[in-house]
Amino acid sequence: MNNAISRIALVLVIIGALNWLLVGIFEWDLVTAIFGGETLRESSWFSRIIYTLVGIAGIYCIRYLVMDRPKART
């Protein structure tokens, strides 16, 4: 169960990071577009750089979802 919770948490973090990537590059919020609200976010260039870096980190973390994990000994 702990492994499942860890994977769900990782997926949510990646989705959040990819959303910030969209905000950083396009000033567009996907989560708000899906669930309602103002989708365009005007941000300073510095904020957009930070959002973009968080998004790139999320893309990097995708590898942890597909990485082979060693089997536990029983």
N, CA, C and O atoms as a DFTB+ gen file, in Angstrom:
296 C
 N C O
     1  1       0.813      -1.186       0.000
     2  2       0.000       0.000       0.000
     3  2       0.865       1.262       0.000
     4  3       0.528       2.245      -0.660
     5  1       1.951       1.238       0.721
     6  2       2.832       2.387       0.778
     7  2       3.356       2.730      -0.615
     8  3       3.477       3.905      -0.962
     9  1       3.667       1.710      -1.411
    10  2       4.145       1.940      -2.768
    11  2       3.062       2.612      -3.608
    12  3       3.365       3.503      -4.402
    13  1       1.818       2.203      -3.448
    14  2       0.718       2.802      -4.206
    15  2       0.526       4.269      -3.821
    16  3       0.313       5.116      -4.688
    17  1       0.600       4.566      -2.538
    18  2       0.455       5.944      -2.079
    19  2       1.601       6.793      -2.615
    20  3       1.385       7.931      -3.032
    21  1       2.799       6.258      -2.610
    22  2       3.958       6.983      -3.132
    23  2       3.792       7.282      -4.615
    24  3       4.106       8.384      -5.065
    25  1       3.303       6.319      -5.368
    26  2       3.113       6.523      -6.806
    27  2       2.013       7.542      -7.082
    28  3       2.145       8.367      -7.987
    29  1       0.933       7.493      -6.314
    30  2      -0.149       8.472      -6.482
    31  2       0.369       9.873      -6.161
    32  3       0.084      10.825      -6.887
    33  1       1.126       9.994      -5.078
    34  2       1.694      11.289      -4.709
    35  2       2.628      11.802      -5.800
    36  3       2.604      12.990      -6.121
    37  1       3.438      10.936      -6.366
    38  2       4.354      11.328      -7.432
    39  2       3.591      11.786      -8.674
    40  3       3.961      12.779      -9.300
    41  1       2.538      11.071      -9.027
    42  2       1.717      11.464     -10.174
    43  2       1.101      12.844      -9.950
    44  3       1.096      13.672     -10.861
    45  1       0.585      13.097      -8.751
    46  2      -0.002      14.404      -8.451
    47  2       1.034      15.518      -8.502
    48  3       0.746      16.611      -8.989
    49  1       2.230      15.250      -8.005
    50  2       3.301      16.245      -8.057
    51  2       3.685      16.542      -9.509
    52  3       3.909      17.698      -9.869
    53  1       3.758      15.508     -10.336
    54  2       4.100      15.696     -11.746
    55  2       3.015      16.492     -12.458
    56  3       3.323      17.384     -13.249
    57  1       1.756      16.184     -12.190
    58  2       0.649      16.936     -12.808
    59  2       0.717      18.407     -12.395
    60  3       0.542      19.298     -13.227
    61  1       0.970      18.656     -11.122
    62  2       1.098      20.030     -10.650
    63  2       2.259      20.754     -11.304
    64  3       2.140      21.919     -11.683
    65  1       3.384      20.062     -11.435
    66  2       4.555      20.671     -12.061
    67  2       4.300      20.963     -13.536
    68  3       4.716      22.006     -14.042
    69  1       3.624      20.056     -14.224
    70  2       3.317      20.296     -15.632
    71  2       2.342      21.463     -15.784
    72  3       2.428      22.224     -16.748
    73  1       1.423      21.604     -14.842
    74  2       0.523      22.758     -14.866
    75  2       1.322      24.048     -14.714
    76  3       1.075      25.021     -15.427
    77  1       2.281      24.057     -13.785
    78  2       3.110      25.246     -13.620
    79  2       3.943      25.518     -14.864
    80  3       4.203      26.673     -15.200
    81  1       4.362      24.458     -15.548
    82  2       5.091      24.649     -16.810
    83  2       4.215      25.382     -17.818
    84  3       4.684      26.292     -18.502
    85  1       2.951      24.995     -17.915
    86  2       2.022      25.688     -18.815
    87  2       1.831      27.145     -18.404
    88  3       1.744      28.030     -19.255
    89  1       1.765      27.390     -17.091
    90  2       1.632      28.771     -16.613
    91  2       2.903      29.556     -16.951
    92  3       2.834      30.708     -17.378
    93  1       4.049      28.928     -16.757
    94  2       5.307      29.611     -17.014
    95  2       5.539      29.937     -18.473
    96  3       6.048      31.011     -18.796
    97  1       5.175      29.028     -19.357
    98  2       5.444      29.232     -20.781
    99  2       4.311      29.984     -21.470
   100  3       4.555      30.916     -22.236
   101  1       3.079      29.579     -21.199
   102  2       1.928      30.125     -21.941
   103  2       1.020      31.028     -21.115
   104  3       0.064      31.593     -21.647
   105  1       1.311      31.176     -19.800
   106  2       0.443      31.916     -18.885
   107  2      -0.978      31.355     -18.907
   108  3      -1.948      32.110     -18.855
   109  1      -1.097      30.032     -18.983
   110  2      -2.390      29.354     -19.064
   111  2      -2.437      28.241     -18.033
   112  3      -1.523      27.419     -17.966
   113  1      -3.496      28.202     -17.226
   114  2      -3.640      27.260     -16.121
   115  2      -4.598      26.132     -16.519
   116  3      -5.803      26.356     -16.634
   117  1      -4.074      24.937     -16.726
   118  2      -4.867      23.787     -17.155
   119  2      -5.870      23.354     -16.082
   120  3      -7.020      23.049     -16.400
   121  1      -5.449      23.324     -14.829
   122  2      -6.333      22.882     -13.749
   123  2      -7.551      23.801     -13.658
   124  3      -8.677      23.333     -13.492
   125  1      -7.321      25.099     -13.767
   126  2      -8.424      26.048     -13.739
   127  2      -9.307      25.881     -14.968
   128  3     -10.525      26.032     -14.879
   129  1      -8.713      25.572     -16.103
   130  2      -9.506      25.359     -17.317
   131  2     -10.428      24.154     -17.153
   132  3     -11.556      24.169     -17.646
   133  1      -9.964      23.118     -16.471
   134  2     -10.764      21.908     -16.277
   135  2     -11.857      22.136     -15.234
   136  3     -13.003      21.735     -15.435
   137  1     -11.504      22.779     -14.123
   138  2     -12.428      22.874     -12.996
   139  2     -13.112      24.227     -12.855
   140  3     -13.923      24.420     -11.949
   141  1     -12.796      25.158     -13.735
   142  2     -13.466      26.454     -13.727
   143  2     -12.629      27.553     -13.112
   144  3     -11.832      27.322     -12.203
   145  1     -12.828      28.744     -13.622
   146  2     -12.105      29.902     -13.114
   147  2     -11.375      30.620     -14.232
   148  3     -11.533      30.294     -15.408
   149  1     -10.588      31.582     -13.855
   150  2      -9.831      32.384     -14.810
   151  2      -8.580      31.612     -15.236
   152  3      -7.715      31.331     -14.406
   153  1      -8.477      31.269     -16.515
   154  2      -7.386      30.411     -16.972
   155  2      -6.106      31.156     -17.284
   156  3      -5.030      30.559     -17.258
   157  1      -6.188      32.428     -17.576
   158  2      -4.977      33.180     -17.907
   159  2      -4.404      33.816     -16.646
   160  3      -5.119      34.443     -15.864
   161  1      -3.116      33.643     -16.471
   162  2      -2.427      34.202     -15.311
   163  2      -1.318      35.110     -15.805
   164  3      -0.392      34.663     -16.482
   165  1      -1.411      36.360     -15.469
   166  2      -0.323      37.263     -15.804
   167  2       0.675      37.242     -14.662
   168  3       0.320      37.435     -13.500
   169  1       1.940      37.002     -15.017
   170  2       2.990      36.881     -14.015
   171  2       4.212      37.663     -14.475
   172  3       4.371      37.962     -15.659
   173  1       5.066      37.984     -13.518
   174  2       6.325      38.629     -13.867
   175  2       7.219      37.609     -14.580
   176  3       6.992      36.402     -14.498
   177  1       8.214      38.104     -15.263
   178  2       9.137      37.199     -15.954
   179  2       9.863      36.304     -14.972
   180  3      10.110      35.133     -15.259
   181  1      10.207      36.850     -13.806
   182  2      10.888      36.035     -12.804
   183  2       9.993      34.887     -12.339
   184  3      10.455      33.752     -12.218
   185  1       8.726      35.172     -12.079
   186  2       7.781      34.119     -11.678
   187  2       7.653      33.076     -12.771
   188  3       7.625      31.878     -12.490
   189  1       7.577      33.520     -14.003
   190  2       7.433      32.577     -15.120
   191  2       8.663      31.684     -15.246
   192  3       8.535      30.514     -15.605
   193  1       9.841      32.208     -14.959
   194  2      11.057      31.385     -14.993
   195  2      10.990      30.319     -13.910
   196  3      11.321      29.159     -14.154
   197  1      10.559      30.712     -12.706
   198  2      10.434      29.750     -11.604
   199  2       9.405      28.671     -11.956
   200  3       9.667      27.483     -11.766
   201  1       8.232      29.077     -12.468
   202  2       7.200      28.110     -12.862
   203  2       7.751      27.145     -13.907
   204  3       7.504      25.941     -13.834
   205  1       8.488      27.666     -14.869
   206  2       9.041      26.823     -15.926
   207  2      10.051      25.835     -15.359
   208  3      10.056      24.669     -15.755
   209  1      10.901      26.274     -14.447
   210  2      11.877      25.368     -13.830
   211  2      11.190      24.264     -13.033
   212  3      11.620      23.112     -13.071
   213  1      10.124      24.609     -12.310
   214  2       9.362      23.590     -11.576
   215  2       8.762      22.587     -12.564
   216  3       8.763      21.385     -12.298
   217  1       8.250      23.067     -13.701
   218  2       7.692      22.181     -14.724
   219  2       8.732      21.246     -15.309
   220  3       8.458      20.066     -15.529
   221  1       9.916      21.763     -15.561
   222  2      10.999      20.916     -16.085
   223  2      11.378      19.856     -15.061
   224  3      11.661      18.713     -15.420
   225  1      11.382      20.237     -13.777
   226  2      11.654      19.251     -12.719
   227  2      10.574      18.162     -12.712
   228  3      10.871      16.992     -12.467
   229  1       9.324      18.549     -12.981
   230  2       8.244      17.562     -13.067
   231  2       8.453      16.588     -14.214
   232  3       8.210      15.389     -14.075
   233  1       8.902      17.108     -15.342
   234  2       9.203      16.230     -16.484
   235  2      10.312      15.264     -16.107
   236  3      10.245      14.083     -16.449
   237  1      11.320      15.745     -15.414
   238  2      12.421      14.884     -14.966
   239  2      11.907      13.780     -14.045
   240  3      12.380      12.646     -14.113
   241  1      10.942      14.104     -13.186
   242  2      10.423      13.135     -12.214
   243  2       9.605      12.017     -12.865
   244  3       9.365      10.986     -12.238
   245  1       9.183      12.208     -14.098
   246  2       8.438      11.142     -14.786
   247  2       9.268       9.866     -14.830
   248  3       8.717       8.766     -14.807
   249  1      10.572      10.002     -14.893
   250  2      11.434       8.813     -14.957
   251  2      11.273       7.934     -13.726
   252  3      11.464       6.721     -13.808
   253  1      10.927       8.524     -12.590
   254  2      10.752       7.737     -11.372
   255  2       9.486       6.880     -11.410
   256  3       9.368       5.909     -10.662
   257  1       8.540       7.240     -12.282
   258  2       7.345       6.408     -12.438
   259  2       7.638       5.145     -13.238
   260  3       7.032       4.100     -13.002
   261  1       8.557       5.244     -14.172
   262  2       8.822       4.118     -15.070
   263  2      10.100       3.377     -14.739
   264  3      10.423       2.376     -15.379
   265  1      10.828       3.857     -13.751
   266  2      12.078       3.236     -13.363
   267  2      11.834       1.848     -12.777
   268  3      10.867       1.642     -12.043
   269  1      12.706       0.902     -13.097
   270  2      12.616      -0.425     -12.494
   271  2      13.054      -0.331     -11.040
   272  3      14.067       0.286     -10.711
   273  1      12.270      -0.956     -10.191
   274  2      12.605      -0.979      -8.764
   275  2      13.013      -2.388      -8.395
   276  3      12.439      -3.356      -8.894
   277  1      13.995      -2.508      -7.529
   278  2      14.407      -3.861      -7.120
   279  2      13.284      -4.570      -6.365
   280  3      12.551      -3.955      -5.590
   281  1      13.168      -5.857      -6.604
   282  2      12.152      -6.659      -5.925
   283  2      12.550      -6.871      -4.465
   284  3      13.720      -7.106      -4.164
   285  1      11.589      -6.788      -3.577
   286  2      11.837      -7.006      -2.168
   287  2      11.963      -8.497      -1.910
   288  3      11.243      -9.303      -2.501
   289  1      12.869      -8.855      -1.034
   290  2      13.036     -10.266      -0.662
   291  2      11.961     -10.647       0.343
   292  3      11.649      -9.883       1.256
   293  1      11.404     -11.827       0.167
   294  2      10.387     -12.285       1.120
   295  2      10.842     -13.524       1.839
   296  3      10.114     -14.052       2.680
